[in-house]
Amino acid sequence: MNNRSKTIAMIFMLAMVATLMPVAAPGAEASRSAGPTYLYKTTFVRAAPGKLLDLIALYKGRMEVYDASGDTRPFWWRHAEGDQWDLMFLIPMGSYADYYAQEKLARRRTAAEASSFSTGEFQDKLDACSAWREDIFVMGPPLESVKKTFEGTSFYHLEIFISLPGKQAELYKEREMENVYQVAIGRPEPMIFVRDQGAAWDMYTLGCYKDMKQWAGTGDIPKETKERAARQAGFRNPDEIGPTMRTFIDMHRDTMGSAIK
């Protein structure tokens, strides 16, 4: 076989291999590579019986440690309806290397020692006031974007998911599509947070609203607007949105919450 024939045979063989390779779901790799890059720690806390107000007061008092150490205060709010927890915290970290740098750990120790309670005393009081805690580290939007989203809001809607095996990327893509729909009908765009490590949840979306009325106010949106927005987002119609999401999930919980003043 001459060189030209060998070249043609090689091209033919590579083409055959390419046709046999699996094709990724549309947008799946793009969703992962273009996904959130800022690290947060999410903490859910359920108060011990009769201790919710004590728990809130304890955390309010602890905010001085964040201020003294130079850390950004957590975003936090209380449960109104839905899941079992009472308080949810979104703690900005940036990255593990940045958050756990030796100089930052030293500043937190110094700030804690100068506060109302030492770290040990705070933990003892937290143990007495709480019945259950859960942590999950997530990648989310940039901190400045999160700060801006929280400005002027007092009501929050959390949707948290465990995906079906291998469906994480498709669920993420569906969340992006639903966000396009929300914006197209004139509603705030929920933020998407993706699990890095910790609890079992794969991701959650967090919508921030001025009040409960804004969150619930979809009844006056014309049907034609909703249908056009659904098609723009990649759905055939608005009724398809919920069923599409459910083809990718094993578990899903909704929780509403309100700001702590």
C-alpha positions in Angstrom: 0.0 0.0 0.0 1.5 3.4 -1.0 1.6 6.4 1.3 -1.5 8.0 -0.3 -3.5 4.9 0.2 -2.3 4.6 3.8 -3.4 8.2 4.5 -6.8 7.7 3.0 -7.3 4.5 5.1 -6.3 6.3 8.3 -8.7 9.2 7.6 -11.5 6.6 7.0 -10.7 4.8 10.2 -10.7 8.0 12.3 -14.0 9.0 10.8 -15.5 5.6 11.7 -14.2 6.0 15.3 -15.7 9.5 15.6 -19.2 8.2 14.5 -19.1 5.6 17.3 -18.2 8.1 20.1 -21.0 9.1 22.4 -22.4 12.6 21.8 -22.8 14.8 24.9 -26.2 16.2 25.7 -26.7 19.7 24.1 -25.2 22.3 26.4 -24.1 19.8 29.1 -20.4 20.5 28.9 -21.0 24.2 28.3 -23.0 24.3 31.5 -20.3 22.7 33.5 -17.4 24.7 32.1 -19.2 28.1 32.3 -20.7 27.4 35.7 -20.4 29.2 39.0 -16.8 29.8 40.3 -17.2 31.6 43.7 -17.2 29.4 46.8 -19.8 29.7 49.5 -20.6 27.6 52.6 -24.3 27.0 53.1 -25.5 26.1 56.6 -29.0 25.0 57.6 -29.9 25.1 61.3 -33.0 23.9 63.1 -33.6 25.4 66.5 -34.0 23.3 69.6 -37.6 23.4 70.9 -38.5 26.9 72.1 -35.0 28.2 71.3 -35.4 29.9 67.9 -35.3 33.5 69.3 -32.3 32.6 71.4 -30.6 31.1 68.3 -31.2 34.2 66.3 -29.9 36.4 69.1 -26.8 34.2 69.4 -26.0 34.5 65.6 -26.7 38.3 65.6 -24.2 38.7 68.4 -21.7 36.6 66.5 -21.7 39.0 63.5 -19.2 41.2 65.3 -16.6 38.5 64.8 -17.1 38.7 61.0 -16.7 42.4 61.1 -13.6 42.4 63.3 -11.9 39.7 61.2 -12.5 41.4 57.9 -14.8 38.6 56.6 -18.0 39.4 54.8 -21.0 38.8 56.9 -23.2 35.8 56.0 -26.5 36.4 54.1 -29.1 34.8 56.4 -32.8 34.5 56.8 -35.5 32.4 58.6 -37.7 29.7 57.3 -41.4 30.6 56.8 -42.8 27.5 55.1 -41.3 24.3 53.6 -38.3 22.4 54.8 -37.4 21.3 58.4 -34.7 24.0 59.1 -35.3 27.3 60.8 -32.3 29.4 59.6 -30.2 29.3 56.4 -26.8 31.0 56.0 -24.9 31.7 52.8 -21.3 32.4 53.9 -18.9 33.9 51.3 -15.5 32.1 51.1 -14.1 32.9 47.6 -11.9 29.8 47.5 -10.6 27.3 50.0 -7.1 28.6 49.7 -8.2 32.1 50.3 -10.6 31.5 53.1 -8.3 29.1 55.0 -5.1 31.1 54.6 -3.1 31.2 57.8 -3.3 35.0 58.2 -7.1 34.9 57.9 -7.4 32.0 60.4 -5.3 34.1 62.8 -7.5 37.2 62.3 -10.6 35.1 63.1 -9.0 33.7 66.2 -8.1 37.2 67.4 -11.6 38.5 66.6 -13.3 35.6 68.4 -11.1 36.0 71.5 -12.1 39.7 71.7 -15.8 39.1 71.2 -18.6 38.5 73.7 -18.0 34.7 73.6 -14.9 32.7 72.8 -15.1 30.1 70.1 -15.7 27.4 72.6 -18.4 29.3 74.5 -20.1 30.2 71.3 -20.1 26.5 70.3 -21.5 25.4 73.6 -24.4 27.9 73.3 -25.0 26.9 69.7 -25.2 23.2 70.8 -27.8 24.2 73.4 -29.9 26.3 71.0 -29.9 24.0 67.9 -31.3 20.5 67.3 -29.9 19.9 63.8 -27.3 21.4 61.4 -26.3 20.6 57.9 -23.4 22.1 55.8 -22.9 22.1 52.0 -20.1 23.9 50.1 -21.3 25.3 46.8 -20.0 27.2 43.8 -22.2 30.2 43.0 -22.3 33.7 41.4 -19.6 36.3 42.2 -19.9 37.9 45.6 -20.7 41.4 44.2 -23.5 39.9 42.2 -25.0 38.2 45.2 -24.7 41.4 47.3 -26.6 43.3 44.6 -29.3 40.6 44.3 -29.9 40.8 48.1 -30.3 44.6 48.1 -33.8 45.7 48.9 -35.2 42.1 49.2 -36.9 40.5 52.2 -38.5 37.3 50.9 -36.7 34.3 49.5 -37.6 31.1 47.6 -35.2 28.2 47.8 -35.5 25.2 45.5 -33.0 22.5 46.4 -32.3 19.3 44.4 -30.8 15.8 44.4 -30.5 14.9 40.7 -31.0 11.4 39.2 -27.6 9.7 38.6 -25.7 11.3 35.8 -28.3 14.1 35.3 -26.5 16.9 37.1 -25.5 18.7 34.0 -29.0 18.4 32.4 -30.6 19.7 35.6 -28.2 22.6 35.7 -29.1 23.4 32.1 -32.8 23.2 32.9 -32.3 25.6 35.8 -30.7 28.1 33.3 -33.6 27.7 30.9 -36.1 28.3 33.7 -34.2 31.5 34.6 -34.5 32.7 31.0 -38.2 32.2 31.3 -38.4 34.0 34.7 -36.6 37.1 33.3 -38.7 37.1 30.1 -41.9 37.4 32.1 -40.4 40.2 34.2 -39.5 38.4 37.4 -36.1 38.4 39.3 -33.6 35.8 38.1 -32.9 33.2 40.8 -29.2 32.5 41.6 -27.9 29.0 40.9 -25.5 27.2 43.4 -23.8 23.9 42.6 -22.5 21.4 45.2 -18.8 21.1 45.7 -18.8 19.0 48.8 -20.8 18.4 52.0 -24.4 17.4 52.2 -26.1 15.2 49.5 -27.8 18.0 47.6 -26.5 18.6 44.1 -27.6 22.2 43.6 -30.1 24.8 44.6 -31.6 28.0 43.2 -32.3 31.0 45.4 -34.8 33.6 44.3 -34.8 37.0 46.1 -37.9 39.2 46.1 -39.0 42.5 47.6 -41.8 40.7 49.4 -44.2 37.8 49.3 -46.5 39.7 46.9 -43.7 40.0 44.3 -42.9 36.3 44.6 -46.5 35.2 44.2 -47.5 37.7 41.6 -47.7 35.8 38.3 -51.5 35.7 37.9 -51.6 39.0 36.1 -49.0 38.1 33.5 -50.8 37.5 30.1 -50.9 34.0 28.8 -49.3 35.1 25.5 -46.4 36.5 27.4 -45.8 33.3 29.3 -46.0 31.2 26.2 -43.6 33.5 24.3 -41.2 33.4 27.3 -41.4 29.6 27.5 -40.5 29.2 23.8 -37.7 31.8 24.2 -36.3 29.6 27.1 -36.4 26.4 25.0 -39.7 24.9 26.3 -42.7 24.3 24.1 -45.1 26.0 26.6 -45.2 27.0 30.3 -46.9 23.8 31.3 -43.8 21.9 30.2 -41.4 23.6 32.7 -42.3 21.6 35.8 -42.5 18.2 34.2 -39.1 18.8 32.4 -37.4 19.6 35.7 -38.8 16.4 37.2 -37.3 14.2 34.6 -33.8 15.0 36.1 -34.4 14.8 39.8 -34.6 12.2 42.6 -35.6 14.7 45.3 -36.8 18.3 45.4 -37.8 20.6 48.2 -39.2 24.2 48.2 -38.8 26.5 51.1 -39.9 30.1 51.6 -38.1 32.4 54.0 -38.0 36.0 55.2 -35.3 38.4 56.1 -34.1 38.7 59.7 -34.2 42.3 60.8 
